[in-house]
């Protein structure tokens, strides 16, 4: 399905982001972030990526590479709980509204994320956990449970 590349392949992208961390009692932190990403002249290879494990905008519990977009507004609220010297846990609620590159419609996505660092065992010095659960998706079939567990060894 050959498609014409807009502007001869020239594109521009930009991103604005504001973040704030607020200390709470008991060495807990409240984290918030707002952002807007966009541009022009995108094609399917240069578009903004909205997905669950990476991309321009990450919404936990969303299938990776879920949507190619040309404009995305997103927000995140989280609680960081350093429960001890060897354990740190972050819980986040993320939401994004993305305009699809294919049909020009705007779709919403919401996910709940949990990430943490645990002390290692055996030959591993640390254990990194990053999990997500999709709570809402305007496009059926994109919500999922995803994440990873990484066993790290620092030499």
Secondary structure, DSSP 8 states (H G I E B T S, - for coil): -----GGGG--EEEEEEEEEEEE-GGGEEEEEEEEEEEEES--TTTSEEEESSSSSEE-TTB-TT-EEEEEEEEEEEEEEEEEETTEEEEEEEEEEEEEETTT--EEEEEEEEEEEEEE--TT-SEEEEEEEEEEEESSTT-B-EEEEEEEE---
